[in-house]
Amino acid sequence: MSSCELKESLEVVLNLSRDEKHTILIVDDEENNLQLLKRTFRGSYNILTAHNGLEALEVVKQFGDKISLIVSDQKMPVMEGTEFLKKVRETNPQIIKILLTGHVDTDIIVAAINDCDLFQYILKPFEPEELKIAVESGINKYSMATNNKVFYKELKELFYKTIRAISNALDTKDSYTNGHSLRVTLYSMILARELNLDDTYMEDIEIAGLLHDIGKIAMPKSILCKNGKLTDEEFLVMKSHPVRGEKIVINIKKLQMISEWVKSHHEKWDGTGYPDGIKGTQIPLAGRIIALADTYDAMTSTRPYRTALSHEVAINEINRCAGTQFDPELAKLFVSLSDKIDEARKNPEEAYKKYSFLAKNIDFKISSEAATQAS
């Protein structure tokens, strides 16, 4: 591609900020065909051009995120159309691909459809109107796919924002535990990452961590924030929050799977926990992970009835309770991650960005109060 043509292509792409036209790339080694195709689509689309597959790959490399559709000839020097389109599929699968060919070769056509994710092939000589219709149809497909992707992303962001809003609302009920849910989630993620769990499971653990105390949302503040020891009756009410949380979460279709995790975060390895008194591996893995994180944060946070314990004391207590309160292997792993846990405790905002899976989709912020409480 000459410097003039590259400059022309760049100007086309820069013009995208000033109009809503889709951009198409036309690839043909014959200048007359190239000009014919440009005239066919001029006015309707922004147009980029290339004279062979290799040249076209450079255009895609620079402007691929702006290109909606490619119209490529098959027989070209340097690199044929099918080879070029196959490479485009690997790097920019979202681009719609149309192949022009002067030869009815069934093998080439089938290979192009399978290997290149070809939208359509058109035989030469072609009628401009026929090609226009094919391109318009391809652009419509591109728009639908793009809009669905944007819609899904926005829906996912809305869902995560709602989860965070609920978590924040819960934490702010008690000024002493402000930021607790997020820090529990952070410590859970640090531990879970060492287990090499898949991304979906990691996201679910993160959501479960944020919502693990959701059952406290309707709990009387006189119990939740009591400055002193709870009575037996008050403790029974407090102990009901895992079941209350399960009942809330299980009614949200997307969260049904994690409802059992929310319910089980106060169960103990030796079976002396609540609400069901299950033990060992009967307790869901995520519940065992959150239990460790929850206990650590409870020990290292100031409460109405006591000041925060040091990181070292909390880690020693977790080590002491391995095999009774906690899963012994997970407790051992948690203790081995002591330095990472302490670093995260001191600067939860930065640590959350590093360990969060939700933050890959949306930029969550930890409140300054939560960061202060953690330190």
Beta strands, then each sheet from edge to edge (+ up, - down):
strand 1: 23-27
strand 2: 46-50
strand 3: 67-73
strand 4: 96-101
strand 5: 120-123
sheet 1: 2+ 1+ 3+ 4+ 5+
end
